[in-house]
Amino acid sequence: MMKKIALLGYGTVGRSVYTLLKAMDDVEVTAILRSRAYDDTVDGKALFTTDFDAILNSDADIVVELTGDLNAGYRYMKASLERGKAVVTASKSVVSEHLYELKTLAEDQGVGFYYGASVCGAIPIIDNLILQKRMGPVRHLRGIMNGTSNYMLTAMTEGGDYQSALKDAQEQGYAEADPTADVEGLDILRKLTILTSLAIGAVMTNDATSYYGMSTVLPMDIAFGLERRMKLKLLARCDVDQDGVRTVVEPTFIGSDDVFYGVDGALNGVELDGAYCHHLTFLGEGAGGDATASAVVSDILHVLSGARQCYELADEAPTVLSPLPQTYYVRVSEEADLGLEGCEVHQKDGYKQYIVQNTDLKALLAACQGETTFIARLG
Ligand SMILES: NC(=O)c1ccc[n+]([C@@H]2O[C@H](COP(=O)([O-])OP(=O)(O)OC[C@H]3O[C@@H](n4cnc5c(N)ncnc54)[C@H](OP(=O)(O)O)[C@@H]3O)[C@@H](O)[C@H]2O)c1
């Protein structure tokens, strides 16, 4: 039977989703919500509207939310589920904040709620994580989950500085005009929150994880790694044991034996350790209209197949522990006094580069308060 689909959003992802859906013969796009009124037609049809209530009151079976608006997106999805419509979204910000509520509402209403495109674009990490978790514990997740920051770090590894890498990323369409969420690690944090919630079967919150981005990185930091045959990557990490969960988002120097060493440019990669699958690694495009649309349409196909995505998600706060102590690189100006005793220190070009053993990101952020600094895990 033909299913009717309302698209909320007709931007980078929405347009690609529309093109893909047009080629399918068991779905029909009946309306497209936009933020402003447009007179144009799509394929000769007057699909554009700014009236969400009309969509809510229509006979659309599936609402596909692609607005990128945290508050409105949440409101649209909640209202659609309440009306018994299946919802598919690519919004990591809404899902990382409202997963439990929207999942529970969908279950109560007996409709699907899918968000596979919210983490790492085309990479099918959410479906696979849910499957592996049903078979046994998932103990570890780690990944490069943001194409913009990876593109910029790759450009700097090839000799550029931060500003030229950012400009290049913007020109290539990878970085937004305001790249804050990408370069400060917030975008990755939201994705890690979603994956961690699924891995532990309990609701993780964005504020439970320490995160640090790459907006203060200098060519000398990249060079520090290259002199030691290491590349700098912005990594998200989740480790689970019987005591609780440890999560962090932080720049990390990795060697050539690391599976992510060759994951350059705008590519994303995620690794997962499950009880039965053991070690799995996924590589692919983490963003872009077509790549993200492929994940959105995969979820629409889930809805069409009638299969339910089954997983447990307890409404209780998990035990969140500090990451285990590691060795870190900290670069500050020559004048700064971090009070770090007994560390290896290098002086270079007006800066001090510390190698600090047995510590973690949170402790270093506290020690570096008020200083312009760059922090990265070493290995
Ligand atoms: N772009 C990517 O590579 C990528 C990758 C993964 C996930 N995502 C996620 O996919 C979603 C869409 O991203 P995008 O890049 O396609 O966004 P975009 O290009 O900015 O397009 C947003 C669309 O939503 C409409 N819109 C915005 N706010 C609205 C509101 N309050 N009510 C109604 N319509 C509204 C806009 O209307 P107008 O047409 O009138 O401007 C536009 O059509 C976001 O959640 C994003 O995080 C994107």
The ligand as a MOL file (V3000), in Angstrom:
LIG
                    3D

  0  0  0     0  0            999 V3000
M  V30 BEGIN CTAB
M  V30 COUNTS 48 52 0 0 0
M  V30 BEGIN ATOM
M  V30 1 N 23.8240 18.5260 6.3330 0
M  V30 2 C 24.3900 17.3880 6.7310 0
M  V30 3 O 25.3990 16.9450 6.1820 0
M  V30 4 C 23.8110 16.6140 7.8810 0
M  V30 5 C 24.4190 15.4040 8.2890 0
M  V30 6 C 23.8400 14.6560 9.3230 0
M  V30 7 C 22.7120 15.1370 9.9520 0
M  V30 8 N 22.1590 16.3220 9.5520 0 CHG=1
M  V30 9 C 20.9690 16.7790 10.2380 0
M  V30 10 O 19.9100 16.8500 9.2970 0
M  V30 11 C 19.0140 17.9160 9.6440 0
M  V30 12 C 18.8540 18.8530 8.4360 0
M  V30 13 O 20.1160 19.3910 8.1170 0
M  V30 14 P 20.3290 20.2460 6.7540 0
M  V30 15 O 21.7980 20.4130 6.6240 0
M  V30 16 O 19.5580 19.6400 5.6590 0 CHG=-1
M  V30 17 O 19.6680 21.6430 7.1760 0
M  V30 18 P 19.4260 22.9340 6.2460 0
M  V30 19 O 20.1260 22.7850 4.9600 0
M  V30 20 O 19.6950 24.1110 7.0970 0
M  V30 21 O 17.8370 22.8780 5.9340 0
M  V30 22 C 16.8840 23.0540 6.9260 0
M  V30 23 C 15.5050 23.0210 6.3040 0
M  V30 24 O 14.5500 23.0490 7.3400 0
M  V30 25 C 13.6920 24.1870 7.2030 0
M  V30 26 N 13.4420 24.6990 8.5550 0
M  V30 27 C 14.3480 25.1550 9.4540 0
M  V30 28 N 13.7440 25.4860 10.6050 0
M  V30 29 C 12.4280 25.2420 10.4280 0
M  V30 30 C 11.2950 25.3750 11.2520 0
M  V30 31 N 11.3760 25.8280 12.5110 0
M  V30 32 N 10.0900 25.0050 10.7540 0
M  V30 33 C 9.9790 24.5560 9.4850 0
M  V30 34 N 11.0260 24.3730 8.6490 0
M  V30 35 C 12.2420 24.7200 9.1190 0
M  V30 36 C 14.4310 25.1760 6.3190 0
M  V30 37 O 13.4760 25.9830 5.6710 0
M  V30 38 P 13.8530 26.9850 4.4520 0
M  V30 39 O 13.9260 26.1000 3.2540 0
M  V30 40 O 12.7160 27.9380 4.4070 0
M  V30 41 O 15.1600 27.6220 4.8210 0
M  V30 42 C 15.1910 24.2140 5.4020 0
M  V30 43 O 14.3560 23.8050 4.3360 0
M  V30 44 C 19.6280 18.5880 10.8960 0
M  V30 45 O 19.0420 18.0230 12.0410 0
M  V30 46 C 21.0850 18.1840 10.8150 0
M  V30 47 O 21.7360 18.1550 12.0750 0
M  V30 48 C 22.6660 17.0750 8.5380 0
M  V30 END ATOM
M  V30 BEGIN BOND
M  V30 1 1 1 2
M  V30 2 2 2 3
M  V30 3 1 2 4
M  V30 4 1 4 5
M  V30 5 2 4 48
M  V30 6 2 5 6
M  V30 7 1 6 7
M  V30 8 2 7 8
M  V30 9 1 8 9
M  V30 10 1 8 48
M  V30 11 1 9 10
M  V30 12 1 9 46
M  V30 13 1 10 11
M  V30 14 1 11 12
M  V30 15 1 11 44
M  V30 16 1 12 13
M  V30 17 1 13 14
M  V30 18 2 14 15
M  V30 19 1 14 16
M  V30 20 1 14 17
M  V30 21 1 17 18
M  V30 22 2 18 19
M  V30 23 1 18 20
M  V30 24 1 18 21
M  V30 25 1 21 22
M  V30 26 1 22 23
M  V30 27 1 23 24
M  V30 28 1 23 42
M  V30 29 1 24 25
M  V30 30 1 25 26
M  V30 31 1 25 36
M  V30 32 1 26 27
M  V30 33 1 26 35
M  V30 34 2 27 28
M  V30 35 1 28 29
M  V30 36 1 29 30
M  V30 37 2 29 35
M  V30 38 1 30 31
M  V30 39 2 30 32
M  V30 40 1 32 33
M  V30 41 2 33 34
M  V30 42 1 34 35
M  V30 43 1 36 37
M  V30 44 1 36 42
M  V30 45 1 37 38
M  V30 46 2 38 39
M  V30 47 1 38 40
M  V30 48 1 38 41
M  V30 49 1 42 43
M  V30 50 1 44 45
M  V30 51 1 44 46
M  V30 52 1 46 47
M  V30 END BOND
M  V30 END CTAB
M  END
